[in-house]
């Protein structure tokens, strides 16, 4: 187990479409996930995509803390291999996001309010879930990394993008949260 270096905005690995992971059950995939877990815990985020640790694979890990969950229960650590997202309905919600690859910044981003996502688990078995609220936001944010997108690319208004500490101190801005 190791803490991996997180790629920051501007690194080419974050700008490319990640490759499908051919065998989620391979031992090297399990080792990468363990290292990603250590890295996520060290960084204090809620999600991490493989490209963020310089591995261009369609692999995401995330969790939703109970205090951030609509139901107050949260979502335990989840691994998504080769995930696919499908919006449910047209509703969009704008909220603050941060990213471990853009440290010290936050921005308001519109995301689908509800989604359905499917993926393979580390056992190679497919699964599907529906998500809303922060859960949906985290999955969309992390899966954007797999397509070479960072959250500022989704922003409509760059006046709502800035240094986290300044946003938190500015009473005219809403409270900023960090996604991962």
C-alpha positions, 0 to 999 in steps of 0.5 A: 500500500502506498500514497500515490502522487495526484496529477494536477490540472494541466497534466496530460493524463487528466486531459485524455479519455481513459482506457477501459479496464480489461480485467477488473479481477487482476491482482494489479487492479486490486493493488491499484485500488488499495493505493488509491484508497490510501491516497484518498484517505491521505488527501481527505477527499470523497472520490478519486479516479485512476487518471488522477493518480497517473493511471489512464484506466476507467476506474473510480473509487468514492464514498458518501459520508452520512452527513452529506447523504440525503438519507443520512446514511451515506454510501460506503466505499464503492469501486466502479470499473468501466462505469456508464452514467445515464441521466434520469430526467432533465433536472439540473442542480448547481452546487460547489465542487472542489477537486484533488487535482485542482487543490485550493479552488472551488467552483459552482457546477451544474450536474444532473439531479438524478442519475443511473450508473452501471459498472463492474465491481472488482469481482467482475460482476456488473451492478447498477444503482440510482443516485441523487443529491451529493451521491449523484454529484460525486459519481458524475464528478469522478466519471468526468475524469475518465473522459478527460474533463475537470469541473471548470470545463462544466462551469457556466459562470467563471465568476463562481470559481476561485480560491477556496479560502476566499470563497469561504470568507466571502459572505456573498458566496454560498458555503463551498464544499470539496468533492474530490 
